[in-house]
Amino acid sequence: MKNTLLVVLSLVWLVNPVMGHPPSNVTASYDPASQVLTVVIFHNTVAPAAHFVKKASLTVNGKEFLAQSFGSQYDKQRQVVMAVIPGLKTGLSFIVKADCNLWGTLEKELRVEVGGK
């Protein structure tokens, strides 16, 4: 009985790092000099090749203007999306949607802030 409990607990411990969960937060900043919008999606994982943010999309007024799919995650804490988008205006409101490849989605409204978060 003791060995069975040990095996079960070991399996739970091994499987837990790759169990799906939605990203925890997202931030964005825009550099008008380079015209680069940087979106950082926070999603902790111990196995970024097996458990990662699989898709990120940005929507303005119900229209998707940027979508990117991934086969792994940038690092163990986050996924980063960078895009050259000329002429973004400070204060523009957009929705970021980020999907975990195993389970869960984060959707958050952000505003463009020049050089900030």
matplotlib code that plots the C-alpha trace (Angstrom):
import matplotlib.pyplot as plt

x = [0.0, 2.8, 4.5, 1.3, 0.9, 4.5, 4.0, 0.8, 2.4, 5.4, 3.2, 1.3, 4.5, 5.9, 2.7, 2.0, 4.6, 3.0, -0.6, -2.3, -3.3, -4.0, -1.4, -1.4, -0.9, 0.0, 1.8, 2.5, 4.7, 5.3, 8.5, 7.6, 11.2, 11.4, 7.6, 7.8, 4.9, 6.1, 3.6, 4.8, 2.5, 3.3, 2.9, 5.0, 6.1, 9.0, 8.8, 8.5, 8.7, 5.8, 3.6, 3.5, 1.5, 0.4, -1.3, -1.5, -3.9, -4.5, -7.9, -9.1, -12.8, -13.6, -11.0, -7.9, -4.9, -2.1, -2.0, 1.0, 1.3, 4.1, 5.5, 7.3, 7.7, 10.4, 11.4, 10.0, 8.2, 6.9, 6.1, 7.1, 5.4, 7.1, 5.7, 6.5, 3.3, 3.7, 1.8, 0.2, -1.3, -0.9, -4.1, -5.3, -7.2, -6.8, -7.5, -4.8, -5.9, -3.4, -4.0, -2.2, -1.5, -2.8, -5.7, -6.8, -7.0, -6.2, -8.0, -7.1, -7.7, -4.6, -3.8, -0.9, 1.6, 4.7, 7.7, 5.7, 3.8]
y = [0.0, 2.4, 1.7, 2.3, 5.7, 6.6, 5.6, 7.7, 10.7, 10.4, 10.4, 13.4, 15.2, 14.3, 15.2, 18.4, 20.6, 20.1, 20.4, 23.2, 26.6, 30.0, 32.7, 34.8, 38.3, 40.4, 43.7, 45.8, 48.7, 50.6, 52.3, 55.0, 55.4, 51.7, 51.4, 48.1, 46.9, 44.4, 42.2, 40.1, 37.2, 35.8, 32.0, 29.9, 26.4, 24.1, 22.6, 25.5, 23.0, 20.9, 23.5, 26.9, 29.8, 28.4, 31.5, 35.2, 37.6, 41.3, 42.8, 46.4, 47.1, 43.5, 43.1, 41.0, 42.9, 40.6, 36.8, 34.7, 30.9, 29.2, 25.7, 26.5, 29.3, 32.0, 31.0, 29.4, 32.5, 34.2, 34.4, 37.5, 38.9, 41.8, 43.4, 46.5, 48.5, 52.0, 54.9, 53.4, 56.2, 56.5, 55.5, 53.0, 50.3, 46.7, 43.2, 40.5, 36.9, 34.3, 30.5, 27.8, 24.8, 22.5, 24.4, 27.9, 31.4, 34.8, 37.8, 41.3, 44.8, 47.0, 50.5, 51.5, 53.4, 54.9, 53.3, 52.1, 49.1]
z = [0.0, 0.9, -2.5, -4.4, -2.7, -3.5, -7.1, -7.4, -5.7, -8.0, -11.1, -9.9, -9.3, -12.8, -14.7, -12.8, -14.5, -17.9, -16.8, -18.6, -17.2, -18.8, -18.9, -15.8, -17.2, -20.3, -20.8, -23.8, -24.8, -28.0, -29.2, -31.7, -32.9, -34.1, -34.5, -32.6, -30.4, -27.8, -26.0, -23.1, -22.0, -18.6, -18.5, -16.1, -17.2, -16.4, -19.9, -22.5, -25.4, -24.1, -22.3, -23.9, -25.2, -28.6, -30.0, -29.4, -31.1, -30.9, -31.8, -32.2, -32.6, -33.1, -36.0, -35.5, -36.6, -35.4, -34.8, -34.1, -33.5, -31.6, -31.3, -28.0, -25.5, -25.3, -21.8, -18.7, -17.6, -20.8, -24.4, -26.3, -29.4, -31.3, -34.4, -36.5, -36.6, -38.0, -36.5, -33.4, -31.4, -27.6, -25.9, -28.5, -26.8, -28.0, -26.7, -26.3, -26.4, -25.4, -25.5, -23.6, -25.8, -23.1, -21.5, -20.8, -22.3, -21.1, -22.6, -21.5, -22.7, -22.9, -24.1, -26.2, -24.0, -25.7, -24.1, -21.1, -19.9]

ax = plt.figure().add_subplot(projection="3d")
ax.plot(x, y, z, "-o")
ax.set_aspect("equal")
plt.show()
